[in-house]
């Protein structure tokens, strides 16, 4: 028996022909697509470095956005600390939450770029240990 997938809502219908209309969202048979394989296929998968190979102006804009988001994380956490010290815990918590949101944005740009993160947890750990070791030495020298 054939499987037909509604391209609007994802409803799966089994039969020789697509149904006249989707029983879930009501679109016509023309919106159904025959499922070719039995295995699951995702419309989109997360892929680290998917932007690599894009024109340089796009890569520069992606890098600038990544750096901007990272900068905002630091600023918002600093604002959170100030608010807590001044006795405004709710505002401090807001800024901390905003910092996390900006960190999420930065993470997405990092994944798109694939320059500071890889698709390997082992490699990411190795890179960060080396980077943190260098950063610690730099901070010690500064002190």
Buried (B, 14 or more C-beta within 10 A) or exposed (E): EEBBBBBEEEBEBEEEEBBEBBEEEEBEBEBBEEBEEEEEEEEEEEEBBEBEEBEEEEBEEBBEBBEEBBEBBEBBBEBBEEBBEEEBEEBBEBBBEBBEEBBEBBBBBBBBBBBBBBEEEEEBEEBEEEEEEEEEEEEEEEE
